[in-house]
Amino acid sequence: MSWDEYFADDAGVAEAETRGKKRNVTVGWTVRWKLGADTIWAPPKTFSRSDPKATSGKSIQACPAAIDFDRRHFVVPCPVDLTLAFKRQANGQLQLTDADGEGSGMRPQGRANLFQVQPPSEWRHPERPIIQFTAPYVFVADEPCFVVQTAPHLHWFPTQRPGLQMGGRYPVHIWPRPMAWAFEWYDLDQPLVLKRGDPWFYVHFETENPAAHVRLVEQEMTDELEAYLDSIIDVSNYVNKTYSLFGEAQRIRPATLLKPKA
């Protein structure tokens, strides 16, 4: 069965369960970062709320649909404190700056390691720069499973970000590549303020059985996983439409990649 057929037959929870699909799916997470300072990358955490106790059985806190929706999201924390701003130069070109100046907690080399401004030819709009951060989280599964990356829409921020986080979705049982955090900057007059520990983005998972619950565990970086990652990382530097490589990736994939850390 090809990767795009995995979910084609899922007409509903009852049907999925009658076909014997699992009610629990284990997904491993790890970080693949070879530039030191590994401790800046905190573990993903299950989304939770600190709302007051419900005073009514009809309260939103007691709604099964809302509860199920919330608990399927995992929060990835921001790794750094950083304030970025765009300035327009005399020639009209945009320049990204660290608005904290000498008070910044990051050195220029750290910023260069962490993010870059995409070339204007790759922007979706000529006045909306796209910056891309390294987010070296790797998710891996041994059964059909897609990771979905979204903005932290369940949290409220007093100061809204001046643009939109760009989401993504791909199969971690075939393509467990490190993630990225891409941001499309709409309001160039406003800075982008990132705070270490704040919600950076969410991930949730789609499995063969829509009712299945995902158990997220820390993954051991085995030799097999390391070699497999080497075979798929950075292929976009050489070819377009990387989804067309899934068939070849499946062919060379080891039978087992998931190995929770002891």
Protein Blocks (a to p, Z undefined) as FASTA:
>chain_A
ZZklmmmmmnbfklmmmnopafbdcdddddddfegjklmpccddddddfbdcdfbfkbmk
lmmklmmmmmmpccdddfbdcdddddddfkopacdddfklmmpcbdfklmmmmpccddfk
lpcbfklccdddddfbccddfbdcdddddddfkbccfbacfbdcddddddfklmmccddd
ddddfblmbccdddehiafbdcddddfblmbccddddddddfklmmmmmmmgoklmmbgh
kllmmmmmmmmpcfblbdcdZZ
